[in-house]
């Protein structure tokens, strides 16, 4: 593209020439700024058949969602949205509570902080919580950041009869440290939102920013997660384990980042090595769990995938071998529908008619 101004041979009054020159310069500068600007990510869309999915099966699946409490469902294939469902009363602007999907986002921010050398994976958490030095049980001193990510800290789980008491107390961290250890650190998987909350606190202590502030800087803005924000505990520490809100499209965007091995629009936002480590089983023989991600096999072909999962059935599932991202937001009062969601994801995997993509892991 270029700017052209055709000059007449007839004389031009002198006072017009400087104005004309200024106009040309301004226009050229404006064009240069536009040309050099980074293009904003815009979702592409594809027809189901074009994307290699059985259109009849996916259309039937969307109809089956109508009587359920699913509030949104997006299917992304080959980087394009091929299906986008919203329950009546909801839209692409609707914000959904992520509950424990928050953990996978927090784990991602932890990976970036480690890359930026704020702390190390095997640092004992006593480095960041000096109050643990006074504990009579010396095992507290052996808990590492890796243990928090894997849910093998040995700390009493908050996701139990303690939940309401923990959430209503004035100091969530003090609550965790006042209780005796349930297990020796690093030995036993026990799911706990408290572990993720400690990760949020470590981010705040080391970066001097809340998880929400630091996450906005290193993840939300680079990825374009404009809807993302974390709520906080009574001491203004971001609720990294349960307090994130996202739109359905931003859920899909986060899933696509993981499908792309941490690469986004030409920039490596999350180290690929962190993506790989986070989404492989870290507690073999106990739980199919990585660093704040679950791992599962889906469909008749038992295709490997990994997913973030939150209370009330919030799901971000990534199936690399099918080049798929599938998201659900829901308003169920519990997690009793788990098996239904795994079946739905399997059905979508089975509806892919294109051959498998074999990713090296």
C-alpha positions as CSV (number, residue, x, y, z in Angstrom):
1,X,0.0,0.0,0.0
2,X,1.3,3.5,-0.8
3,X,0.1,7.0,-0.6
4,X,-0.1,9.0,-3.9
5,X,-0.8,12.8,-4.3
6,X,-1.1,14.1,-7.9
7,X,0.2,17.7,-8.2
8,X,-1.3,20.1,-10.7
9,X,1.0,22.2,-12.9
10,X,-0.8,25.4,-12.1
11,X,0.7,27.6,-9.3
12,X,-0.3,26.7,-5.7
13,X,-0.4,29.4,-3.0
14,X,2.6,29.1,-0.7
15,X,0.6,28.8,2.5
16,X,-1.0,25.6,1.3
17,X,2.3,23.8,0.7
18,X,3.4,23.4,4.3
19,X,-0.1,22.1,5.2
20,X,0.0,19.6,2.4
21,X,3.5,18.4,3.4
22,X,2.4,18.0,7.0
23,X,-0.6,16.0,5.9
24,X,1.6,13.6,3.8
25,X,4.0,13.1,6.7
26,X,1.2,12.4,9.2
27,X,-0.4,9.9,6.8
28,X,2.9,8.1,6.2
29,X,3.7,8.0,10.0
30,X,0.2,6.6,10.7
31,X,0.6,3.9,8.1
32,X,4.0,3.0,9.4
33,X,2.5,2.6,12.9
34,X,-0.2,0.3,11.6
35,X,2.2,-1.7,9.5
36,X,4.5,-2.3,12.5
37,X,1.7,-3.0,14.9
38,X,1.1,-6.6,16.1
39,X,-2.0,-8.1,14.6
40,X,-4.6,-8.8,17.2
41,X,-5.6,-12.5,17.4
42,X,-9.0,-13.1,15.8
43,X,-10.7,-16.5,16.1
44,X,-11.1,-18.3,12.8
45,X,-14.1,-20.5,12.1
46,X,-14.5,-23.6,10.0
47,X,-17.4,-25.7,8.9
48,X,-17.5,-29.0,10.7
49,X,-17.0,-31.1,7.6
50,X,-14.1,-28.9,6.4
51,X,-12.4,-29.4,9.8
52,X,-12.8,-33.2,9.5
53,X,-15.6,-33.7,12.0
54,X,-18.9,-35.7,11.5
55,X,-21.4,-32.8,11.3
56,X,-24.4,-34.9,12.1
57,X,-22.8,-36.2,15.3
58,X,-21.7,-32.8,16.5
59,X,-25.1,-31.2,15.7
60,X,-26.8,-34.0,17.6
61,X,-24.4,-33.5,20.5
62,X,-25.3,-29.8,20.7
63,X,-29.0,-30.6,20.7
64,X,-28.4,-33.0,23.6
65,X,-26.9,-30.2,25.6
66,X,-30.2,-28.2,25.7
67,X,-31.8,-29.9,28.7
68,X,-28.6,-30.0,30.7
69,X,-26.9,-27.4,32.9
70,X,-24.1,-26.9,30.5
71,X,-23.9,-23.1,29.9
72,X,-21.3,-23.1,27.1
73,X,-19.4,-25.5,25.0
74,X,-16.7,-24.7,22.4
75,X,-15.0,-27.1,20.1
76,X,-11.7,-25.9,18.5
77,X,-10.2,-28.0,15.7
78,X,-7.0,-27.1,13.9
79,X,-7.0,-23.7,15.6
80,X,-10.5,-22.7,14.4
81,X,-13.8,-22.7,16.2
82,X,-16.0,-25.3,14.6
83,X,-18.8,-25.4,17.2
84,X,-19.9,-22.8,19.8
85,X,-22.9,-23.5,22.0
86,X,-24.5,-21.2,24.7
87,X,-27.4,-22.0,26.8
88,X,-30.2,-19.4,26.6
89,X,-29.3,-16.4,28.6
90,X,-25.5,-16.8,28.1
91,X,-23.2,-15.6,25.3
92,X,-19.6,-15.1,24.4
93,X,-19.5,-12.1,26.7
94,X,-20.6,-14.1,29.7
95,X,-18.1,-14.6,32.6
96,X,-18.0,-18.0,34.2
97,X,-16.4,-19.0,37.6
98,X,-13.7,-21.5,36.8
99,X,-13.4,-23.0,40.3
100,X,-10.5,-25.5,40.1
101,X,-9.7,-24.8,36.4
102,X,-8.0,-21.9,38.2
103,X,-5.3,-24.3,39.3
104,X,-4.1,-25.1,35.7
105,X,-3.8,-21.3,35.0
106,X,-1.9,-20.7,38.3
107,X,0.4,-23.6,37.5
108,X,1.1,-22.0,34.1
109,X,2.0,-18.7,35.8
110,X,4.3,-20.6,38.2
111,X,6.1,-22.1,35.2
112,X,6.7,-18.6,33.8
113,X,8.0,-17.3,37.2
114,X,10.4,-20.2,37.4
115,X,11.6,-19.4,33.8
116,X,12.1,-15.8,35.0
117,X,14.2,-17.1,37.9
118,X,12.0,-15.8,40.8
119,X,12.3,-19.3,42.4
120,X,13.1,-22.9,41.6
121,X,11.0,-26.0,41.3
122,X,12.7,-27.8,44.2
123,X,12.9,-24.8,46.6
124,X,11.7,-25.8,50.1
125,X,8.7,-23.6,50.8
126,X,10.2,-22.7,54.2
127,X,12.3,-20.3,52.2
128,X,9.1,-18.3,51.6
129,X,7.2,-19.1,54.9
130,X,9.8,-18.6,57.7
131,X,7.1,-19.3,60.3
132,X,7.6,-23.0,59.4
133,X,11.0,-22.9,61.2
134,X,9.1,-23.0,64.5
135,X,7.2,-26.2,63.7
136,X,8.0,-29.1,66.0
137,X,7.4,-31.5,63.0
138,X,10.6,-31.1,61.0
139,X,8.8,-32.6,57.9
140,X,7.2,-29.2,57.2
141,X,10.7,-28.0,56.2
142,X,10.9,-30.7,53.5
143,X,7.8,-29.5,51.5
144,X,8.9,-28.1,48.1
145,X,7.2,-26.1,45.4
146,X,7.2,-29.3,43.3
147,X,5.2,-31.0,46.0
148,X,2.6,-28.2,45.9
149,X,2.2,-28.5,42.1
150,X,1.9,-32.3,42.3
151,X,-0.4,-32.3,45.4
152,X,2.1,-34.3,47.4
153,X,2.8,-31.7,50.1
154,X,1.4,-33.8,52.9
155,X,-0.5,-30.8,54.2
156,X,-4.1,-31.5,55.4
157,X,-6.4,-31.2,52.4
158,X,-8.8,-28.3,52.2
159,X,-11.0,-30.2,49.8
160,X,-12.7,-32.1,52.6
161,X,-14.8,-31.4,55.6
162,X,-12.4,-28.5,56.2
163,X,-13.5,-26.6,53.2
164,X,-16.1,-24.3,54.7
165,X,-14.0,-23.6,57.8
166,X,-11.0,-22.8,55.7
167,X,-12.8,-20.5,53.3
168,X,-14.5,-18.6,56.1
169,X,-11.4,-18.1,58.3
170,X,-9.4,-14.8,58.3
171,X,-6.0,-16.3,57.4
172,X,-6.0,-19.1,54.8
173,X,-2.3,-19.7,55.1
174,X,-2.1,-19.8,58.9
175,X,-5.0,-22.3,58.8
176,X,-3.0,-24.7,56.6
177,X,0.1,-24.5,58.7
178,X,-1.7,-25.0,62.0
179,X,-2.9,-28.4,61.1
180,X,-0.7,-31.5,61.5
181,X,0.7,-33.1,58.3
182,X,-1.4,-35.9,56.9
183,X,1.5,-37.6,55.1
184,X,5.2,-37.2,54.7
185,X,6.0,-34.6,51.9
186,X,6.5,-36.0,48.4
187,X,5.0,-39.4,49.1
188,X,1.2,-39.4,48.8
189,X,-1.1,-37.6,46.3
190,X,-3.9,-35.8,48.0
191,X,-5.8,-33.1,46.1
192,X,-6.0,-29.8,47.9
193,X,-6.8,-26.2,46.8
194,X,-4.6,-25.1,49.7
195,X,-1.5,-26.3,47.9
196,X,-2.3,-24.0,44.9
197,X,-3.1,-21.1,47.3
198,X,0.4,-21.4,48.7
199,X,1.8,-21.2,45.1
200,X,-0.1,-17.9,44.7
201,X,1.4,-16.6,47.9
202,X,4.9,-17.6,46.8
203,X,4.3,-15.7,43.5
204,X,3.3,-12.6,45.6
205,X,6.3,-12.9,47.9
206,X,8.8,-13.2,45.1
207,X,7.5,-10.9,42.4
208,X,6.0,-8.3,44.8
209,X,2.8,-8.5,42.8
210,X,-0.3,-10.6,43.3
211,X,-0.9,-13.6,41.2
212,X,-3.6,-11.6,39.4
213,X,-1.2,-8.7,38.7
214,X,1.8,-10.8,37.7
215,X,-0.4,-13.2,35.7
216,X,-1.9,-10.2,33.8
217,X,1.6,-9.1,32.9
218,X,3.1,-12.4,31.8
219,X,0.1,-14.4,30.6
220,X,-3.3,-12.6,30.4
221,X,-2.1,-9.7,28.3
222,X,0.2,-11.6,25.9
223,X,-2.5,-14.2,25.3
224,X,-5.3,-11.7,25.1
225,X,-7.3,-13.1,28.0
226,X,-9.1,-9.8,28.5
227,X,-11.8,-11.4,30.7
228,X,-9.4,-13.1,33.2
229,X,-9.3,-12.1,36.8
230,X,-8.7,-13.8,40.2
231,X,-10.6,-13.0,43.3
232,X,-8.6,-12.8,46.6
233,X,-8.5,-14.2,50.1
234,X,-9.1,-12.0,53.2
235,X,-5.4,-11.0,53.1
236,X,-5.4,-9.9,49.5
237,X,-3.7,-13.0,48.2
238,X,-5.1,-14.1,44.8
239,X,-7.3,-17.2,45.1
240,X,-5.2,-19.2,42.7
241,X,-6.9,-22.5,43.4
242,X,-10.5,-21.5,43.0
243,X,-11.0,-17.8,42.2
244,X,-10.5,-17.3,38.4
245,X,-13.2,-16.1,36.0
246,X,-13.1,-16.4,32.2
247,X,-15.4,-16.2,29.2
248,X,-15.9,-19.4,27.2
249,X,-13.7,-18.1,24.3
250,X,-10.9,-17.2,26.7
251,X,-11.1,-20.8,28.1
252,X,-10.6,-22.0,24.6
253,X,-7.8,-19.6,24.0
254,X,-5.9,-20.9,27.1
255,X,-6.5,-24.5,25.9
256,X,-5.1,-23.5,22.4
257,X,-2.0,-22.1,24.1
258,X,-1.3,-25.6,25.5
259,X,-2.1,-27.3,22.2
260,X,0.5,-25.0,20.6
261,X,3.1,-26.0,23.2
262,X,3.1,-22.5,24.8
263,X,3.6,-20.7,21.5
264,X,1.2,-17.8,20.8
265,X,1.3,-15.6,17.6
266,X,5.0,-16.2,17.2
267,X,6.0,-15.7,20.8
268,X,6.9,-18.5,23.3
269,X,4.7,-17.3,26.2
270,X,5.2,-20.5,28.3
271,X,8.3,-22.7,28.0
272,X,7.6,-25.8,26.0
273,X,9.4,-27.9,28.6
274,X,6.9,-26.6,31.2
275,X,4.0,-27.6,29.0
276,X,5.4,-31.1,28.6
277,X,6.2,-31.6,32.3
278,X,2.8,-30.2,33.5
279,X,0.8,-32.5,31.3
280,X,2.5,-35.8,32.0
281,X,1.7,-38.0,35.0
282,X,3.8,-36.9,38.0
283,X,2.4,-39.3,40.5
284,X,2.4,-42.7,38.8
285,X,0.4,-45.4,40.5
286,X,-1.5,-42.8,42.5
287,X,-3.2,-40.3,40.3
288,X,-3.2,-39.3,36.6
289,X,-2.1,-35.8,37.5
290,X,0.7,-33.5,36.4
291,X,1.5,-30.0,37.6
292,X,-2.1,-28.8,38.2
293,X,-3.5,-30.7,35.1
294,X,-5.3,-34.1,34.9
295,X,-4.4,-36.7,32.2
296,X,-6.9,-39.1,30.6
297,X,-7.6,-41.2,27.5
298,X,-10.7,-40.5,25.5
299,X,-12.9,-42.2,22.9
300,X,-12.9,-45.6,21.3
301,X,-9.3,-45.2,20.2
302,X,-8.3,-44.2,23.7
303,X,-6.6,-41.0,22.5
304,X,-4.5,-39.3,25.2
305,X,-5.5,-35.9,26.4
306,X,-5.1,-33.6,29.4
307,X,-7.6,-31.3,31.1
308,X,-8.3,-28.7,33.7
309,X,-11.4,-29.4,35.7
310,X,-13.4,-27.3,38.1
311,X,-16.3,-27.8,40.6
312,X,-19.7,-27.8,38.9
313,X,-18.2,-29.2,35.7
314,X,-16.0,-26.5,34.2
315,X,-13.6,-28.2,31.8
316,X,-10.8,-27.2,29.4
317,X,-9.7,-30.4,27.5
318,X,-6.8,-30.6,25.1
319,X,-6.4,-33.6,22.7
320,X,-3.1,-33.0,20.9
321,X,-3.4,-36.1,18.6
322,X,-6.7,-34.8,17.2
323,X,-5.6,-31.1,17.3
324,X,-8.7,-30.5,19.5
325,X,-9.6,-28.1,22.3
326,X,-13.0,-28.6,24.0
327,X,-14.4,-26.4,26.7
328,X,-17.4,-26.6,29.0
329,X,-18.8,-24.2,31.5
330,X,-21.7,-25.5,33.6
331,X,-23.9,-24.7,36.6
332,X,-24.2,-28.0,38.4
333,X,-24.0,-27.9,42.2
334,X,-21.4,-30.7,42.3
335,X,-19.1,-33.0,40.3
336,X,-21.4,-36.0,40.0
337,X,-21.6,-35.6,36.2
338,X,-17.9,-36.3,35.6
339,X,-18.4,-39.5,33.7
340,X,-20.9,-37.8,31.4
341,X,-18.3,-35.1,30.4
342,X,-15.6,-37.7,29.7
343,X,-18.1,-39.5,27.5
344,X,-19.0,-36.3,25.7
345,X,-15.3,-35.6,25.1
346,X,-14.8,-39.1,23.8
347,X,-17.8,-38.7,21.5
348,X,-16.3,-35.6,20.0
349,X,-12.9,-37.3,19.6
350,X,-14.7,-40.2,17.8
351,X,-16.5,-37.7,15.5
352,X,-13.1,-36.7,14.1
353,X,-12.9,-38.2,10.7
354,X,-9.3,-37.1,9.8
355,X,-6.4,-39.3,10.7
356,X,-4.5,-38.9,14.0
357,X,-1.8,-36.4,14.3
358,X,1.2,-38.0,16.0
359,X,2.8,-35.5,18.4
360,X,6.2,-36.2,19.8
361,X,6.1,-36.0,23.6
